[in-house]
Amino acid sequence: MINYIWPIALVVFSNVMYQICAKSVPGNLNPFASLSITYLLGAVISVILFFVFNKGGNLFQEYSKLNWASFAFGFVIIGLEVGWLYAYRAGWQVSMAAIVQSAFLAVALIFVGYLIFKEAITWNKVVGIVICLVGLVFINYK
């Protein structure tokens, strides 16, 4: 059971820290300058952790297994990061931005799952979409 729970707990914790960090980046700092340090540090930590968890591992041998997804992921992550930085600079509250984004993301991923990964769209999912959208109306109602 712990093997099922700990990854999601890590994602939740990391997302909380992510939002705190994104909201705390100075507004007068160019987002791409900030991200260059972020990803330089991320690259260094990733290489270190590769060798910590793969004693005697060959990083270049692992690189030979790459496909398009790892490269596309780099572009996508930059869009994600810059989007959050500009959202906070535009005045989004940390609590509201994450909820709005998560609700729209959940709805979008139901369709992505169906179209790309052949996952079923069930009545439960349709009701969930409606609940997400109704929830957004209530959360944003002034």
PyMOL commands that set and color helices and strands:
alter all, ss='L'
color gray80, all
select helices_A, chain A and resi 2-24+31-53+59-63+68-89+94-117+123-140
alter helices_A, ss='H'
color red, helices_A
deselect
rebuild
show_as cartoon
